[in-house]
Amino acid sequence: MKVLIVLAHPEPRSLNGSLRDIAVRELEAKGHEVRVSDLYAQGWKSDVDRADFPSLPTEARLAPAAASKQAFESDTLTADVKAEIKKLLWADVLILQFPLWWFSMPAILKGWVDRVFAYGFGYGVGEHSDKRWGDRYGEGTLAGKRAMLIVTAGGWQEHYSARGVNGPIDDLLFPINHGILYYPGYDVLPPFVAYKADKLDEAGFQAIAEPLRERMRTLATTPPIPYRCQNGGDYLIPSMQLRTGLEDSGANGFALHVEQAEARSPGGEASSMRSTTDVRAVTA
């Protein structure tokens, strides 16, 4: 496979830098081709402004979505954006790697998404009618490819649990997994999350390293998070509301948009579970 890692951390000697090295070595050892976009090392421009649209007339008002559409269609996006789009089209798998800062990704990575996921490439694709509402959420330019997150967090795993004060990690990462990766079509794998990132000793690091190697070894076979496909019949169009009765009893919020998989215990009792919880390599 061809794998693109987009790294967003300013310090090469950080835990993120070490985890990136582990991932690259393991992937290459298994015969995969790997490219890395190190955003800080590249000096990535994170803000969207007029400089992104060199063909926009000086007197024209900047409407970012419209300008992005025009630039993509006329092949006048800036060279740095074109290079990243080319990498995304090349890669079978995209890995976004970053520290969890203020419950989200660093600004430089959000800026990479803002600029690279251009109108006509990352969004604004497909017909809008009474039967379809664009090619998105399971369809789109990047459909058929896989994506996942490698995330470091300073807090304890318990802090990001179902009853943890920070909120469930699946919910915190939902806007990225579902809204950024699934939206343009990726099959999104459960994230790899490393907790207590600033307090790891050598033993703690090794406890993270091996599960990460295993995740890299199983990139092609790990089941994706079973998000509902927008145009697959689960949603009313054009209101985009989930049809009544499809959710599990008591489900609400983000959980509505993940299909519940039924599994049986060794004793034969049926239970409902989310694949994010089942196969994510959570480390402390």
N, C-alpha and C positions, 0 to 999 in steps of 0.2 A: 504494500500500500504506500501511498504518498501522503505524508503527514505534515501539516503546517502548525507550528506552535507560535502563538502570538503572546509574547511575554511583556508584562507591564510591572517592572520593579526597577527603581533607580540604582540599586546596589548589586553589582555582579556577585559579590561575596555573601549575599543574603541567603536565607533558606530557600527562597524562590529560585535563586541562581543555581543552588545545589540540586534542587528537585528537577529543574530544567535539564541539567547535565545528566542526571540519572535517567530521565525519560528518553533523552536523545540516544544515550548509549544503549539502552535496552531495545529501543526501536531499531537502531541500526544493526545491533547484534542479531536481530530476527530478520534482517534483510529488507527492512522498510527504508524508503527514501525520506529524509527529514529536512525541512527548511525551518528556520527560526526568524521571525520578525521581532527583534528586540527593540521595542518602541523608544525607550530612553536612549539606547545606544544609537539609534537612527536619528535622534532628535526630532521625533515625530511632532508635527504641528497638530494640535488637538482641537483648535477652535475653527468653526465654520465661519468664513467671512468672504468678502468680495474676491480675495486673492484665489479662492477655489474655483472661480468661474471667469477665466480670462477673456472669454468671448462675450461676457455680459456688457452691454453698452454702458458707458460711464454715467449717462443720465438716467438709466433705468433703475427702478426701485428693486432692491434685493429681496426676492421672495425665495428662500432657500430651496423649498421643494421644487418649485417651477424651474429655478436655475439649475438644480441638479438634474432634472429631467432633460432639459435642453442640452446641458453639457454631456450627459451620457449618450444621448441620441446623436449628437454631432461629433462625438469622440474628442471633446475638448476638455475633459477632466484633466487635472494636473498630473504630472508624471508620477509623483509618489502614490497617488490614489490608484492610477492605472496599474502600477506595479503590484499593489496589494490585491486588487481585483484579479489580476493574472494568477497570483499565488492561490487565491481561493478557488478559481476554476481548475487549477492544476491539482489541488489536494483532494484526496479521498476522505481525509479526516482533518477537522480543524480542532485545535486545542487552544482555549483561552486560559492563560495562567496569570494569576494576580493575587495580591493580598487583599483581604476584605477590609476596606477603609470606609468607615462611617456607613456600614451596612450595604456597601455597593462596590463597584469596581473603581480603580483610580481614574481620575479625569482623563489621563492620556489615553486609556483604553476606550473609554466612552467616546472620546474624540475620534479614535480610529473607526469605531462603528459609525458615528455620525457622518464621517467623510467617505468611508469606503462602501458602505451599504447605500449606494446611490439610487435615486429614483430610476426605475427601469431595470435595475440590477437586484437590489435587496428588497425593494418594495415597489408598489405601483405596477405590478405585473399581472396580466390576465384580464379577462372580461369581468365586468360588473353587470349582473342581470338579476332577474328574479330566481335564478337557479344557482348562480355562483356569485361570490363576492371577492373576486380576484383570486390569484393563485398565491395563497399564503396559509400559514398554520398547517403544515404538512405537505404543502405543494409550493412550487416556486423555482427560482433559478437554481437553488442549491439542493433540490430534492435528490435523494439517492445517495447523498453523502452523510457522513457521521460527524458529530461534534460533541465535545465534552469540556468541562471546566476542571482545572486544577487550582484549588483555592487554599490559601493559608489564613488562619484566623487566630487572633491573640487570645481569645477567651477559651474557656473549657468547653468540651463537647456538651456537658450538661447545660451550659448557658444557652445553647442553640437547640435544645431538645423541645419536645412538644409542650412542656410546661416551663421551659427556660425563659428567663427574663428578656433575653435578646430576641425571642421568637424562634420558631422552627427553621433550621437551615434550609429546608426545602422551600419554605415560603419566601425567605429572604432572597434565594437564588432564582425563584420563579420568573421574575421579570427578565432575567438574563436568559435562562434556559428556554422559556416559552416565548417571550416577547422579542428576543434578539436572535436566538438560534433556530427555534422551531418555526418562527414566522416565515423566513425565506426558504424553508423546506428541509432543513437538517433533521436527521434522526438523532435525537439528543440522548446521550448516555448519561447515567447517573454521575454526579460530580465526585471527584476525589477531594476530600477536605482534610486538611491537617490542622489540628487544634493546638493551643498553647504554643504558638509559633515562636514566641520570644523567650521561651523558658526551656527549650529542649537541650538536654545533654546528649552525649554521643549515643547512649543507649536509646534515648527517645528518638533520635534521628534515624537510627537503624530500624526502629519499629515502624517508622513511616516509609523508609526507603523500599523495603521488600514488598509491601502492599502496592506501592506505586509501580514497581517493576511488573507485578502481576497484572495490574490494570493495563499497562502497555502491551503485555503479552496477549491480552484478551480483547483488544480494541475491536477486532472484527466480529467477535462472538457475543460480547456483552449485550443483553437485551436493552433496547432503548426505553426511556420513560414513555409509557403508553398515553401520550397526549391525544386528545380527540382531534381528528381531522376536520377542519372547518367545513369543507364541502362534502363530507361523507354522510350527511344525513342527520347528524346529531343536533345541528343548529338550525333554527328558523332563519330564513333569509327573506328580507334584508335586515331584520332586527338583530340578528346574530345572538339570539338568546338560546341557551340550551333547552332542548325540548323537555317538557315535564315528564318525570318518571324515570329518566335515565340515570339519575344520581342515586348513590347509596343513601340509606336512611341516615339523616343527620349531617350529610355532607353539605358544605357551603364554601364560599370563597374560591380560592385557587383549586381546591380539591375537586370541584365540579368538573374541571377540564382535564382530569386524568381518569382514564378508564380503570375501573377496579377489576383486578384479576382474581378469580376464585382459585383457591388452592386448598388441598386437603392435608391435614396433619396425618402422621402415621396411624392415629387412632380412627381416621376416617371422617373427622369433623371438618366441615367447610369453614373457611375463614377468608376474609377479604384483606388484600394487602396492596401496597403501592410498590412498584418495582424500584422506585428511588430508594426506599428504605431497605429493600431486600439486597441489592447488589452494590450499593455504594461502599467503597472502601473507606470507612470512617476511622481515623487514627487519632490518638491522644498524645 
